[in-house]
Amino acid sequence: MVRRRSSITLSISEQEKAQLERLALDFGQTWGENANVSKLIKAIAKGKLRIATNHDWGRDRIDTLNHAFNLLKDEGYFSEALVLADLLLERSELSRPLRQEIQGWVDEPGLPWRMQIDDFIRCECPFQLAYQDAADRIWSFSVRFATIERHEDRQYLDCWCNRTEGNQDIEALKHNWTLRLDRIPDEAVISPIEGTWQPGLDSIDVEFHLLNRLALGYRSKTGADLVSEWLPEQQIRRVVRRIHSTFWFFREIRRYGADCVIVGPDEVRDRFVTDLKAAIKLYK
């Protein structure tokens, strides 16, 4: 006895029928060389083809999600980054280079040493680290506090280390090191060491004054500026900031030019003046 199959009638326009036939051709649902809409519907019903939301995400949405994806992987949240990567890879709106970049990371989600460093930081466990500087010299550091921070366009390991030899900062900050993550060798061996975890980086408080329009337009740096007050009698803004590195502090202050004056401490002020004099000599 031949088993009868159920049938359905679709009430669609000629344009909608043509669109279904194009989809059938696109997904290989054909009878001979002709599109077969019934075969297309069966494939959907059996789960061989999935119906997804419209692929109409704009460039802004893709860029925002990609930015969030990069932040997650930069901060060491690899599981969360993988979830977002899978979401992005499902979208047809991705450009080919961006798709290749994300897929490349999914295939190799982070170097083993990066995951080790993140684990040590979370557990507040001191560790030994090898580092290669710009002159290809290998340094060894006993790290007793660390945090991964972005300075300008790169990621760094800001850390407190026993070692002070070779550090060119002022005496109070010589235990602080800023190490570029991309200079840690791929085959780096990172191991736990004895001792205690430091509460944070060494720091000093620096006072500087902002003048003219900068004094009015300045926005306080959250978590760093201890004081930011307008002094009407002098028409200046007085700022007291806690810093961990004179190098990065000077990089910011130089942008302010003649609208900024470092008041103290003297050691920081004198070093900045010395740097300015060295720069001026280059123009003579």
C-alpha positions as CSV (number, residue, x, y, z in Angstrom):
1,M,0.0,0.0,0.0
2,V,1.4,3.3,-1.0
3,R,1.6,5.8,1.8
4,R,0.1,9.1,1.0
5,R,2.2,12.2,1.8
6,S,0.8,15.4,3.2
7,S,0.8,18.5,1.0
8,I,0.5,22.1,1.7
9,T,-0.6,25.0,-0.5
10,L,1.4,28.2,-0.4
11,S,-0.4,31.5,-1.1
12,I,2.5,33.6,-2.6
13,S,3.0,36.0,-5.3
14,E,5.1,35.3,-8.5
15,Q,7.9,37.5,-7.1
16,E,7.9,35.5,-3.8
17,K,7.9,32.3,-5.7
18,A,10.9,33.5,-7.8
19,Q,12.7,34.4,-4.6
20,L,12.1,30.9,-3.1
21,E,13.4,29.4,-6.3
22,R,16.6,31.5,-6.2
23,L,17.1,30.3,-2.6
24,A,16.6,26.7,-3.7
25,L,19.2,27.1,-6.3
26,D,21.6,28.9,-3.9
27,F,21.3,26.0,-1.4
28,G,21.4,23.2,-4.0
29,Q,17.8,22.2,-3.6
30,T,17.1,21.1,-7.1
31,W,15.4,18.5,-9.3
32,G,17.8,18.0,-12.1
33,E,18.9,21.5,-13.0
34,N,15.7,23.2,-11.9
35,A,15.0,24.8,-8.5
36,N,12.7,22.7,-6.3
37,V,10.9,24.8,-3.6
38,S,9.4,21.6,-2.0
39,K,12.9,20.2,-1.5
40,L,14.0,23.6,0.0
41,I,11.1,23.5,2.6
42,K,11.8,19.9,3.5
43,A,15.5,20.7,4.1
44,I,14.4,23.6,6.4
45,A,12.0,21.3,8.3
46,K,14.6,18.6,8.8
47,G,17.2,21.1,10.1
48,K,19.5,20.6,7.2
49,L,19.1,24.4,6.5
50,R,18.7,26.9,9.3
51,I,16.7,30.1,9.2
52,A,18.6,33.0,10.6
53,T,17.7,36.6,11.3
54,N,18.2,39.0,8.5
55,H,21.9,39.7,7.8
56,D,21.5,43.4,7.9
57,W,23.8,44.5,10.7
58,G,25.4,47.9,10.0
59,R,29.1,48.7,10.0
60,D,28.7,50.5,13.4
61,R,27.3,47.4,15.1
62,I,30.0,45.1,13.7
63,D,32.8,47.6,14.7
64,T,31.4,47.9,18.2
65,L,31.2,44.1,18.7
66,N,34.7,43.7,17.2
67,H,36.0,46.3,19.6
68,A,34.4,44.5,22.5
69,F,35.9,41.2,21.3
70,N,39.4,42.7,21.2
71,L,39.0,44.2,24.7
72,L,37.9,40.8,26.1
73,K,40.8,38.9,24.6
74,D,43.3,41.7,25.5
75,E,42.1,41.5,29.2
76,G,42.5,37.7,29.2
77,Y,38.8,36.8,29.2
78,F,39.3,34.1,26.5
79,S,36.0,32.2,27.1
80,E,33.9,35.3,26.8
81,A,35.9,36.4,23.7
82,L,35.3,33.0,22.1
83,V,31.5,33.4,22.6
84,L,31.6,36.8,20.9
85,A,33.9,35.6,18.1
86,D,31.4,32.8,17.3
87,L,28.6,35.3,17.2
88,L,30.5,37.5,14.8
89,L,31.6,34.6,12.5
90,E,27.9,33.7,12.0
91,R,27.3,37.0,10.4
92,S,27.7,37.4,6.6
93,E,28.3,41.1,7.0
94,L,31.9,40.6,8.1
95,S,34.5,41.7,5.6
96,R,36.9,39.0,4.5
97,P,40.0,40.4,6.3
98,L,38.1,40.8,9.6
99,R,36.6,37.3,9.3
100,Q,40.1,35.8,8.7
101,E,41.5,37.8,11.6
102,I,38.8,36.6,14.0
103,Q,39.0,33.0,12.7
104,G,42.7,33.0,13.1
105,W,42.4,33.9,16.7
106,V,39.7,31.3,17.3
107,D,42.0,28.6,15.9
108,E,44.8,29.7,18.2
109,P,43.2,31.6,21.1
110,G,46.1,33.1,22.9
111,L,49.7,32.1,23.7
112,P,50.1,29.8,26.7
113,W,52.2,32.3,28.6
114,R,49.5,34.9,28.4
115,M,47.0,32.6,30.1
116,Q,49.6,31.8,32.7
117,I,50.2,35.4,33.5
118,D,46.4,36.1,33.8
119,D,46.1,33.1,36.2
120,F,49.0,34.4,38.3
121,I,47.5,37.9,38.5
122,R,44.1,36.6,39.5
123,C,45.6,34.3,42.1
124,E,48.0,37.1,43.3
125,C,50.9,34.6,43.0
126,P,54.5,36.0,42.3
127,F,56.1,34.6,39.2
128,Q,59.4,34.6,37.2
129,L,59.2,36.1,33.7
130,A,61.7,36.3,30.8
131,Y,61.5,39.4,28.6
132,Q,63.2,40.6,25.4
133,D,63.9,44.3,25.0
134,A,64.2,46.4,21.9
135,A,68.0,45.5,21.7
136,D,67.1,41.8,21.8
137,R,68.6,41.4,25.3
138,I,66.8,38.8,27.5
139,W,65.9,40.0,31.0
140,S,64.6,38.0,33.9
141,F,62.1,39.6,36.3
142,S,60.7,38.4,39.6
143,V,57.2,39.8,39.4
144,R,55.4,40.5,42.7
145,F,52.5,42.6,41.4
146,A,51.2,43.0,37.9
147,T,48.4,44.4,35.8
148,I,47.8,44.5,32.1
149,E,47.2,48.1,30.9
150,R,46.9,49.8,27.5
151,H,49.3,52.7,27.0
152,E,48.6,54.6,23.8
153,D,48.3,51.9,21.1
154,R,49.9,48.9,22.8
155,Q,49.3,46.6,25.7
156,Y,51.8,46.4,28.5
157,L,52.5,44.5,31.7
158,D,52.8,47.1,34.4
159,C,54.6,45.3,37.2
160,W,56.5,45.6,40.5
161,C,59.7,43.6,40.4
162,N,62.6,42.9,42.8
163,R,65.0,44.0,40.1
164,T,65.9,47.7,39.9
165,E,69.1,47.4,37.8
166,G,68.6,49.0,34.4
167,N,65.5,50.9,35.4
168,Q,66.0,54.6,34.5
169,D,63.1,56.1,36.5
170,I,63.5,58.1,39.7
171,E,64.6,56.2,42.8
172,A,61.1,56.0,44.3
173,L,59.8,54.2,41.2
174,K,62.7,52.0,40.3
175,H,60.8,48.8,41.2
176,N,58.1,49.6,38.6
177,W,58.5,48.2,35.1
178,T,56.4,48.6,32.0
179,L,56.9,45.6,29.7
180,R,55.4,45.3,26.2
181,L,53.4,42.1,25.9
182,D,54.5,41.6,22.3
183,R,58.2,41.4,23.4
184,I,57.6,38.4,25.7
185,P,59.0,35.4,23.7
186,D,56.4,33.0,22.4
187,E,58.3,30.1,24.1
188,A,58.5,32.1,27.4
189,V,58.7,29.9,30.5
190,I,56.8,31.4,33.4
191,S,57.0,29.8,36.8
192,P,55.8,30.6,40.4
193,I,58.3,31.9,42.9
194,E,58.4,32.2,46.7
195,G,57.4,35.3,48.5
196,T,54.5,37.6,48.9
197,W,52.3,39.6,46.4
198,Q,52.7,43.4,46.6
199,P,49.6,45.5,47.2
200,G,50.3,47.6,44.1
201,L,52.9,49.5,42.1
202,D,55.1,52.1,43.9
203,S,53.7,55.6,43.4
204,I,54.4,59.3,44.1
205,D,52.1,62.4,44.0
206,V,53.0,65.0,41.4
207,E,51.5,68.6,41.4
208,F,51.1,70.5,38.1
209,H,49.3,73.6,37.1
210,L,47.2,74.1,33.9
211,L,46.9,77.5,32.3
212,N,44.7,79.4,29.8
213,R,42.0,77.4,27.9
214,L,43.5,74.1,29.1
215,A,42.7,75.0,32.7
216,L,39.0,75.4,31.8
217,G,38.7,72.4,29.5
218,Y,40.7,69.9,31.5
219,R,38.9,66.6,32.4
220,S,40.2,64.9,35.6
221,K,41.8,61.5,35.1
222,T,39.6,59.1,37.1
223,G,41.5,57.0,39.6
224,A,44.7,59.0,39.2
225,D,43.9,62.7,39.9
226,L,43.7,63.2,43.7
227,V,43.0,67.0,43.4
228,S,41.7,69.0,40.5
229,E,40.7,72.5,41.6
230,W,40.2,75.9,39.9
231,L,42.1,78.8,41.6
232,P,40.3,81.9,40.5
233,E,42.9,84.4,42.0
234,Q,45.7,82.9,39.9
235,Q,43.5,81.8,37.0
236,I,45.0,78.3,36.9
237,R,43.9,74.8,37.6
238,R,45.9,72.9,40.3
239,V,46.1,69.2,39.8
240,V,47.7,66.6,42.0
241,R,48.1,63.2,40.4
242,R,49.4,59.9,41.7
243,I,51.8,58.4,39.1
244,H,53.7,55.1,38.8
245,S,56.0,56.1,35.9
246,T,57.6,59.4,35.0
247,F,58.0,58.1,31.4
248,W,54.2,57.8,30.8
249,F,53.5,61.0,32.8
250,F,55.9,63.0,30.7
251,R,54.4,61.6,27.5
252,E,51.1,63.1,28.5
253,I,52.4,66.4,29.9
254,R,54.3,67.1,26.7
255,R,51.1,67.4,24.8
256,Y,50.0,70.3,27.0
257,G,53.0,72.4,25.9
258,A,53.3,75.8,27.5
259,D,49.9,75.5,29.1
260,C,51.3,73.1,31.8
261,V,53.9,73.6,34.5
262,I,55.1,70.8,36.8
263,V,55.4,72.2,40.3
264,G,56.9,69.3,42.2
265,P,58.4,67.2,43.6
266,D,61.7,68.7,42.5
267,E,63.1,65.4,41.3
268,V,60.3,65.1,38.8
269,R,60.3,68.8,37.8
270,D,64.1,68.8,37.3
271,R,64.1,65.6,35.2
272,F,61.4,67.1,32.9
273,V,63.4,70.3,32.5
274,T,66.5,68.2,31.6
275,D,64.5,66.4,28.9
276,L,63.2,69.8,27.5
277,K,66.8,71.2,27.4
278,A,67.9,68.0,25.5
279,A,65.1,68.5,23.0
280,I,65.9,72.2,22.5
281,K,69.6,71.3,21.7
282,L,68.4,69.3,18.7
283,Y,67.0,72.5,17.2
284,K,70.1,74.5,17.5
